[in-house]
């Protein structure tokens, strides 16, 4: 199934001449093709069949022990002007990067099949969707891209109509960490990845295209490509508000996207609809509101921590037709990870389980599954025009200082909130775990250009006629002096989302502070919660001295972006800092000195 598009045919032919595969296969995305891929990988050992009685259509893949997460230090943005990539990215000159990668790709597919994967990020007929083609020598990548994107003949037909697509070239190479690079050429709409078969390093439609390249496209074309979930909250009257929320890894993004309302809320008629759990593309509509699509068609979720308590919808989603990566196995060949009942027998590396070897499942073990299998999946996810966004939520994992929820004063203040986001590092990125780092809009590893320009792009949406969403910041992870979480989280987070909706619809007054508006007494619904006396006050406390130090640290962070930092954002940081200075000490969850 070659292509009628000469530019695509030429690129495929040139790539085949460079990599010298045994054969070339154009992917059509069919069920028969998928069955053939699975059978071949079962034969080769790339996949292991799981217990088909308990998990029909489910398989396990084990990556190389050195190939288990994103490799940010080996990920580059290759722009003609080094400054354009910004201090938030590693940079390499395009000519140098192409030469390095082409030397690695030279002959790398000998004896292998070269797969050509046409795919669409977003509903196939959406004007906001963008297409790409990934060339890879990994059948595992093909199988995963089938779940994660609209892949195959329909995508190729759109590419041939439009004549424009993102080019992604990938090879697992030798899986040598010393010969592993992920290069992005945003000005050329090109990605080259070598030496990894894992996750976002290899599934090029995901972080590489849908965030790093798409963020550059979005800046040029007037939209936003963001590391955000999209969830619909339907109230008992039947009205649905759609919320986009940005959280760094391990902060409950997937759990929030698939939230199950507490019993009292379910009884009242509240419902939650899942549009997406990871990436959100937003554009202004003709009415001035922001409309969003989920460019992905599946979930590539973290397995450890996913349980009946934390996310029963996710467990239901992955009960069938799922590819698991680096999970453990029970004695009867069911997938297992920390957080599930039962006992592991085989660890993620295929060894008999021994606690002395560490966790049974890798901390960054994953599942890949079609989003349509989620019990709360919304058909609106296929809406070509997207869903209107009522609120944007930023959040991080902070044990202190940041209140449970606060609302920005306006769009500029909200952009500052997003820019100032901080969280602890997790296993999703190689390196130290538990270290606080700023992660503006949860895009630090994914913004394909200078963060200063990125902040300017966000600020540019606040123009004439804009009907922008309210912006909030949440922190589910505040702890008491004994290190215990103050807030129960999970489904109870709907109580916070309800307050946001009340603010959107003008029913909640809130209590203002220089750093944002928090719920006033009685506005946050707590019936059915067993919160000890004083807990809500601690959750909503604004410590003035702590915030003065925080604003100073935010100012230092913003200054790291130099001359490209928008003056408006620096002025907003100074305004909030001065407001803190000018505000007299007040008690409880207004201002505490």
ZIRA-V512115 format. One line per field, one symbol per residue. ss: DSSP state (H for helix, E for strand, C for the rest). A space follows every 10 residues. Layout:
ss = ???
//
This chain:
ss = CCCCCHHHHH HHHHHHHHHC CCEEEECCCC HHHHHHHHHH HHHHCCCEEC CCCCCCCCEE ECCCCCCCCE CHHHEEECCC CHHHHCCCCE ECCHHHHHHH HHHHHCCCCC CCEEEEEEEE ECCCCCCCCE EEEEEECCHH HHHHHHHHCE ECHHHHHHHH HHCCCEEEEE ECCCCCHHHC EEEEEHHHCE EEEECCCCHH HHCCHHHHHH HHHHHHHHHH HCEEEECCEE EEEECCCCCE EEEEEEECCC CCHHHHHCCC CCHHHHHHCC EEEEEECCCE EEEECCCCCE EEECCCCEEE EECCCCCHHH HHHHHHHCCC CCEEECCEEC CCCCEECCCC CCCCCECCCC CECCHHHCCC CCCCCEEEEE HHHCCCECHH HHCCCCEEEE EEEEECCCCC CCCCEEECCC HHHHHHHHHC CEEECCCCEC CCCCCEEECH HHCCCCCCCC HHHHHHHHHC CCCCCCCCCE EEEECCCCEC CCCCECCCCH HHHHHHHHHH HHHHCCCCCC ECCCCCEECC CCCCCCCCCC CCCCHHHHHC CCEHHHHHHH HHHHHHHHHC CHHHCCHHHH HHHHHHHHHH HHCCCCCCCC CEC
//
